[in-house]
Amino acid sequence: MFKPGDKAVYPGHGVGEVVGIEHTEVAGQRQSFYVLKMLEKNGGRFLIPINKIGQVGLREIISEDDVRQVYAILKEKDISVDSTTWNRRYREYMEKIKTGSVFEIAEVLRDLYLLKGDKDLSFGERKMLDTARSLLIKELAFAKGVTEQDIENDLKKIFNIPENPPKMSEITEKPDKKKKVIVEEPKKTE
């Protein structure tokens, strides 16, 4: 049971705050709903029937033990990412995200980062990587009591992502072994 002010995770949407309880007549019966305000910028508001929180998967923020388990999943490197087609992988990963399980989301994030190291991700996979990353960062930040940037830095270390990716002006192309061509960003004229 949640009360106003509690933080909760709504599968596929992320972390929200229970801002109240509303009672409404639905099909001639009085029903009670949690009013969940999502904590994203344009997160929106959801009415979740109190008697169906188990069915929709509304749950509390994870514990410290669960945080450690999530980090262990993220750090696993001795796994083989399925060699199925991207659209089949996409469906499987989407199902995992929809479960709302932080462990399943961590697996999706890890698998996509590992796959990204081997080959280019499809547009759908890149979007899913961003979704899984966002969901995980938000919940881990609340669970650990740190900023989202702290979690982002943890992920960069785990997946060996450079702190500051190179700018366009720093990218070099090598059409042949003798020359380097430096691509520069256009200069602003005033």
C-alpha positions as CSV (number, residue, x, y, z in Angstrom):
1,M,0.0,0.0,0.0
2,F,1.3,3.4,-1.0
3,K,0.6,6.8,0.6
4,P,0.9,10.3,-0.8
5,G,4.6,11.3,-1.1
6,D,5.8,7.7,-1.7
7,K,8.0,7.0,-4.8
8,A,6.9,4.1,-6.9
9,V,8.0,2.5,-10.2
10,Y,5.5,2.1,-13.0
11,P,6.7,-0.5,-15.5
12,G,7.7,1.0,-18.8
13,H,7.3,4.6,-17.5
14,G,9.8,4.9,-14.7
15,V,9.7,6.5,-11.3
16,G,6.8,8.5,-10.1
17,E,5.5,10.0,-6.9
18,V,2.1,9.1,-5.5
19,V,0.5,12.6,-5.1
20,G,-2.9,11.4,-3.9
21,I,-5.7,9.0,-3.9
22,E,-8.9,9.6,-5.9
23,H,-12.2,7.9,-5.6
24,T,-14.4,7.7,-8.7
25,E,-17.5,6.0,-9.9
26,V,-16.7,3.5,-12.7
27,A,-19.5,1.4,-14.2
28,G,-21.7,2.1,-11.2
29,Q,-19.0,1.1,-8.7
30,R,-16.9,3.3,-6.5
31,Q,-13.2,2.7,-7.2
32,S,-10.0,4.1,-5.6
33,F,-7.0,5.1,-7.7
34,Y,-3.5,6.1,-6.9
35,V,-2.6,9.4,-8.6
36,L,1.0,8.9,-9.9
37,K,2.9,11.9,-11.2
38,M,5.9,10.8,-13.2
39,L,9.2,12.5,-12.3
40,E,10.4,12.9,-15.9
41,K,10.2,16.5,-17.4
42,N,7.0,15.9,-19.3
43,G,6.1,12.8,-17.3
44,G,2.4,13.1,-17.1
45,R,0.0,11.7,-14.6
46,F,-1.5,8.2,-14.2
47,L,-4.5,6.9,-12.3
48,I,-3.8,3.4,-11.2
49,P,-6.6,1.3,-9.6
50,I,-5.5,0.4,-6.1
51,N,-7.0,-3.1,-6.4
52,K,-4.9,-3.7,-9.5
53,I,-1.4,-2.5,-8.6
54,G,-0.1,-6.1,-8.7
55,Q,-1.5,-6.6,-12.2
56,V,0.0,-3.4,-13.6
57,G,3.2,-4.0,-11.8
58,L,3.4,-0.8,-9.7
59,R,6.1,-1.4,-7.1
60,E,8.4,0.2,-4.6
61,I,11.9,1.5,-5.5
62,I,14.5,-1.3,-5.2
63,S,16.6,-2.0,-2.0
64,E,20.3,-1.6,-1.5
65,D,20.7,-5.4,-2.0
66,D,18.9,-5.1,-5.3
67,V,21.1,-2.2,-6.3
68,R,24.2,-4.5,-5.8
69,Q,22.5,-7.2,-7.9
70,V,21.8,-4.7,-10.7
71,Y,25.4,-3.6,-10.8
72,A,26.5,-7.3,-10.9
73,I,24.3,-7.9,-13.9
74,L,25.6,-4.8,-15.6
75,K,29.2,-5.9,-15.0
76,E,28.7,-9.4,-16.5
77,K,30.7,-9.6,-19.7
78,D,30.9,-13.4,-20.2
79,I,27.5,-13.6,-21.9
80,S,26.7,-14.2,-25.6
81,V,24.3,-11.7,-27.1
82,D,21.8,-13.6,-29.1
83,S,22.6,-13.6,-32.8
84,T,18.9,-13.4,-33.9
85,T,17.7,-10.7,-36.2
86,W,17.4,-7.2,-34.8
87,N,13.6,-7.2,-34.9
88,R,13.3,-10.4,-32.9
89,R,15.8,-9.1,-30.4
90,Y,13.8,-5.9,-30.2
91,R,10.6,-7.7,-29.4
92,E,12.3,-9.8,-26.7
93,Y,13.9,-6.8,-25.1
94,M,10.7,-4.8,-25.3
95,E,8.9,-7.6,-23.3
96,K,11.7,-7.4,-20.7
97,I,11.3,-3.7,-20.3
98,K,7.5,-4.0,-20.0
99,T,7.8,-6.4,-17.1
100,G,9.1,-3.5,-15.0
101,S,11.7,-5.7,-13.4
102,V,14.9,-3.7,-12.8
103,F,16.9,-6.8,-13.3
104,E,15.4,-7.5,-16.8
105,I,16.0,-3.8,-17.7
106,A,19.6,-4.1,-16.5
107,E,20.0,-7.2,-18.8
108,V,18.6,-5.3,-21.8
109,L,21.0,-2.3,-21.1
110,R,24.0,-4.6,-20.7
111,D,23.2,-6.7,-23.8
112,L,22.6,-3.6,-26.0
113,Y,25.9,-2.0,-24.8
114,L,27.8,-5.2,-25.5
115,L,26.1,-5.6,-28.9
116,K,26.9,-1.9,-29.7
117,G,30.6,-2.7,-29.2
118,D,30.3,-5.4,-31.9
119,K,28.1,-3.7,-34.5
120,D,25.9,-0.8,-35.2
121,L,22.5,-0.9,-33.5
122,S,19.3,-0.5,-35.5
123,F,17.3,2.7,-34.9
124,G,14.9,0.7,-32.7
125,E,17.7,-0.8,-30.7
126,R,19.3,2.6,-30.1
127,K,16.0,4.0,-28.9
128,M,15.5,1.0,-26.7
129,L,19.0,1.5,-25.3
130,D,18.1,5.0,-24.4
131,T,14.8,3.9,-22.8
132,A,16.5,1.2,-20.7
133,R,19.3,3.6,-19.7
134,S,16.8,6.3,-18.6
135,L,14.6,3.9,-16.6
136,L,17.6,2.4,-14.9
137,I,19.4,5.6,-14.1
138,K,16.3,7.2,-12.6
139,E,15.6,4.3,-10.3
140,L,19.2,3.6,-9.3
141,A,19.6,7.3,-8.4
142,F,16.6,7.2,-6.1
143,A,17.6,3.8,-4.6
144,K,21.1,5.0,-3.8
145,G,20.2,8.5,-2.9
146,V,22.6,10.1,-5.4
147,T,22.2,12.2,-8.5
148,E,21.4,10.8,-12.0
149,Q,24.8,12.1,-13.1
150,D,26.5,9.9,-10.5
151,I,24.7,6.8,-12.0
152,E,25.6,8.0,-15.5
153,N,29.2,8.1,-14.5
154,D,29.0,4.6,-13.0
155,L,27.6,3.4,-16.3
156,K,30.4,5.1,-18.3
157,K,33.0,3.3,-16.2
158,I,31.2,-0.1,-16.5
159,F,30.8,0.1,-20.2
160,N,34.1,2.0,-20.9
161,I,32.4,5.0,-22.4
162,P,34.6,8.1,-22.8
163,E,33.8,11.0,-20.4
164,N,33.7,13.5,-23.3
165,P,33.0,12.1,-26.7
166,P,35.1,13.7,-29.5
167,K,33.6,16.8,-31.2
168,M,33.2,16.9,-35.0
169,S,36.3,19.0,-35.3
170,E,38.4,16.3,-33.6
171,I,37.2,13.5,-35.9
172,T,39.8,12.5,-38.5
173,E,39.4,10.6,-41.7
174,K,42.2,8.7,-43.4
175,P,41.5,8.3,-47.1
176,D,45.1,7.0,-47.5
177,K,47.9,6.3,-45.1
178,K,49.9,9.4,-46.0
179,K,47.3,12.1,-45.4
180,K,45.0,13.1,-42.5
181,V,41.9,15.1,-43.3
182,I,40.5,17.1,-40.4
183,V,36.8,17.9,-40.6
184,E,36.1,21.2,-38.9
185,E,32.8,22.6,-37.7
186,P,31.6,25.6,-39.6
187,K,32.6,28.9,-37.9
188,K,30.0,31.4,-36.9
189,T,30.0,34.7,-38.7
190,E,28.8,37.8,-37.0
